Amino acid sequence: MADEEDDIILSELSDDELVPQMHDDLYDGMKEEIVEGVNILLGRGWTPYDVLTKALVEGMRIVGIDFRDGILFVPEVLLAANAMKAGMTILRPLLAETGAPKQGKMVIGTVKGDIHDIGKNLVGMMMEGAGFDVVDLGINNPVENYIEALEREDADILGMSALLTTTMPYMKVVIDEMSAKGIRENYVVLVGGAPLNEEFGKAIGADAYCRDAAVAVETAKEFMEHRKHNQQPA
Ligand code: B1M
């Protein structure tokens, strides 16, 4: 594979060839090639959002399938994740540069026991791009981290991410603790992550489940708009 890769000059590929090649490079954890591919697409006038979704997120989706099927293992997936993060590092400032008016503040973190952070980072980036201040608590957060940060930051929104069926129930621990402290209603609580669904979001008492980063942005905006008028969206 490495020898074949040596022969490929990314800049000479058409967009239709380059994007699948980037999926392959992500699969193979080839960080430098991913950085180069992202820069080439941006140089060709692609929007940062399209580069993110069509080249990187789609590539990671393919990695996810082979991880599930036992074709890829943790070390390979970690390399792919690192390559993805290198690409996201280039896109982050570009997505944040939209000059969108200030919308509010979100505290976001991955729940206790869970170290997946790519989706959470992506949500944070997109929220910043939409004009939200984002306080990222990172991974493996116990309930105290969330509550302390919400109060310290005077945030409007709590975002929680979980990628494992074993860690998603922890979101309810956080929401229950917020209720016990009498602060639940002070914040909009949005949850997301691959194993969640709308029903789960409702069952744990979140305000909304967000399927992806774009939905998170739209949902957050909607809630902030209704908050201004002191009412919940239907
Ligand atoms: Co893990 N892993 N992993 N993993 N991993 C999954 C989640 C899994 C589905 C793979 C599989 O089997 N198909 C599976 C979970 C199965 C289950 O619970 N049912 C799994 C497993 C089992 C594990 C380990 C247990 C493996 C092991 O050790 N044997 C282990 C657990 C470690 C732990 O957390 N304690 C583990 C480890 C890892 C790596 C470290 C190797 C790596 C993580 C690297 C990192 O994140 N820095 C990894 C990866 C990369 C994955 C997959 C392949 C990809 C996840 C990802 O980044 N997707 C994943 C397979 C999959 O999800 N199909 C898998 C891309 C990202 C853009 O999408 O994260 O879904 P996603 O985020 C989306 C939406 O979900 C949503 O918006 C995002 C952007 O659109 N969203 C939110 C996410 N969070 C949100 C928060 C919001 C709103 C929306 O707040 C408002």
Boltz pocket constraint, residues with backbone or C-beta under 6 A from the ligand:
constraints:
  - pocket:
      binder: B
      contacts: [[A, 57], [A, 60], [A, 61], [A, 63], [A, 64], [A, 65], [A, 67], [A, 68], [A, 69], [A, 73], [A, 74], [A, 75], [A, 77], [A, 78], [A, 81], [A, 108], [A, 113], [A, 114], [A, 115], [A, 116], [A, 117], [A, 118], [A, 119], [A, 120], [A, 122], [A, 123], [A, 158], [A, 159], [A, 160], [A, 161], [A, 162], [A, 163], [A, 164], [A, 165], [A, 166], [A, 190], [A, 191], [A, 192], [A, 193], [A, 194], [A, 195], [A, 210], [A, 211], [A, 212], [A, 213], [A, 214], [A, 216]]
      max_distance: 6.0
